[in-house]
Amino acid sequence: MQYQNYDKQTTDFDSENDNEISENYVETSENKITCLQILNILSSYDLQHAFPNLFKTYKALGTIPVSSSSAERSFSKVKLIKTRLGSTTSQCRMESLFMLSMERDIPINKQEVIDKFAETSSLLKKNLMFK
């Protein structure tokens, strides 16, 4: 008899807690934070040294594609570049071409590229700089 009362009290207590938990969940579900935001917070407050495993995990999580189409597109580009330029280019140039073709959404500052390229030689600097 005493066990049944305890069970009844526990059930009542749990149901009250369940309501509180669901209310808390409703309140916090509106304030969703993304993986990128957490990664930015960790790096901006220099917490990657305090939480190295957490930082590595979120960094790896950020690289996982949402769908397989982006990975398939990347492999398609790799195949296209390898077939057309396979034996005629160096490995370093191939890797650079892969990066350019796969990471098209990263904006490229053309003036910065020209300046960096011009720094490699005085002749290039003289011909490329219009200052």
C-alpha positions as CSV (number, residue, x, y, z in Angstrom):
1,M,0.0,0.0,0.0
2,Q,2.8,2.4,0.9
3,Y,4.5,1.6,-2.5
4,Q,1.4,2.6,-4.4
5,N,1.2,6.0,-2.7
6,Y,4.8,6.6,-3.4
7,D,4.2,5.7,-7.1
8,K,1.2,8.0,-7.2
9,Q,3.2,10.9,-5.7
10,T,6.1,10.3,-8.0
11,T,3.8,10.3,-11.0
12,D,2.2,13.6,-10.0
13,F,5.5,15.1,-9.4
14,D,6.8,13.9,-12.8
15,S,3.8,15.3,-14.6
16,E,4.3,18.7,-13.0
17,N,8.0,18.5,-14.0
18,D,7.1,17.5,-17.5
19,N,5.0,20.6,-17.9
20,E,7.8,22.8,-16.7
21,I,10.3,21.1,-19.0
22,S,8.0,21.5,-22.0
23,E,7.5,25.2,-21.2
24,N,11.3,25.7,-20.9
25,Y,11.7,23.9,-24.2
26,V,9.2,26.1,-25.9
27,E,11.0,29.2,-24.6
28,T,14.4,28.1,-25.7
29,S,13.5,26.6,-29.0
30,E,13.0,30.0,-30.5
31,N,16.5,31.0,-29.7
32,K,18.3,28.5,-31.9
33,I,22.1,28.8,-32.3
34,T,23.9,27.4,-35.3
35,C,27.1,25.4,-35.4
36,L,28.9,28.3,-37.2
37,Q,27.8,30.8,-34.4
38,I,29.2,28.5,-31.7
39,L,32.5,28.1,-33.7
40,N,32.7,31.9,-34.0
41,I,32.1,32.4,-30.3
42,L,34.8,29.8,-29.4
43,S,37.3,31.5,-31.7
44,S,36.4,35.1,-30.9
45,Y,36.8,34.6,-27.1
46,D,39.9,32.5,-27.7
47,L,38.3,29.5,-26.1
48,Q,39.7,27.0,-28.6
49,H,42.6,26.4,-26.2
50,A,40.3,25.9,-23.2
51,F,38.0,23.5,-25.1
52,P,40.1,21.9,-27.8
53,N,37.9,18.9,-28.3
54,L,34.8,20.9,-28.5
55,F,36.4,23.3,-31.0
56,K,37.6,20.4,-33.2
57,T,34.2,18.8,-33.1
58,Y,32.4,21.9,-34.2
59,K,35.0,22.6,-36.8
60,A,34.5,19.1,-38.2
61,L,30.7,19.4,-38.0
62,G,31.0,22.6,-40.0
63,T,32.7,20.7,-42.9
64,I,30.0,18.0,-43.2
65,P,27.9,18.7,-46.3
66,V,24.2,19.1,-45.8
67,S,23.4,16.9,-48.8
68,S,25.5,14.7,-51.0
69,S,25.0,16.9,-54.0
70,S,27.8,19.3,-53.1
71,A,30.2,16.3,-52.7
72,E,29.1,14.9,-56.0
73,R,29.6,18.2,-57.7
74,S,33.1,18.5,-56.2
75,F,34.0,15.0,-57.5
76,S,32.6,15.8,-60.9
77,K,34.8,18.9,-61.0
78,V,37.8,16.9,-60.0
79,K,37.2,14.3,-62.7
80,L,36.7,17.1,-65.3
81,I,40.0,18.8,-64.3
82,K,42.0,15.6,-64.1
83,T,40.8,14.4,-67.6
84,R,41.5,17.7,-69.3
85,L,44.8,18.7,-67.6
86,G,45.9,15.5,-65.9
87,S,49.4,14.9,-67.4
88,T,50.2,18.5,-68.4
89,T,50.1,20.2,-65.0
90,S,51.9,19.9,-61.7
91,Q,50.3,18.6,-58.5
92,C,50.4,22.0,-56.9
93,R,48.6,23.6,-59.8
94,M,46.0,20.8,-59.9
95,E,45.3,21.3,-56.2
96,S,44.9,25.1,-56.7
97,L,42.5,24.5,-59.6
98,F,40.5,22.1,-57.5
99,M,40.2,24.6,-54.8
100,L,39.1,27.4,-57.2
101,S,36.5,25.3,-58.8
102,M,35.0,23.8,-55.6
103,E,35.0,26.9,-53.5
104,R,33.3,29.3,-55.9
105,D,31.2,30.9,-53.2
106,I,34.3,32.5,-51.5
107,P,34.7,36.0,-52.9
108,I,38.1,36.8,-54.5
109,N,39.5,40.3,-54.3
110,K,41.1,40.7,-57.7
111,Q,43.3,43.7,-56.7
112,E,44.7,41.7,-53.8
113,V,45.6,38.8,-56.2
114,I,47.3,41.2,-58.6
115,D,49.3,42.9,-55.8
116,K,50.4,39.5,-54.4
117,F,51.4,38.3,-57.8
118,A,53.3,41.5,-58.6
119,E,55.3,41.1,-55.4
120,T,57.0,38.0,-56.8
121,S,59.1,39.9,-59.4
122,S,60.3,43.5,-60.0
123,L,59.4,43.2,-63.7
124,L,55.9,42.1,-62.8
125,K,55.6,44.8,-60.3
126,K,56.6,47.4,-62.8
127,N,54.2,46.2,-65.5
128,L,51.2,45.3,-63.2
129,M,51.2,48.3,-60.9
130,F,49.5,51.4,-62.1
131,K,50.3,53.6,-59.2
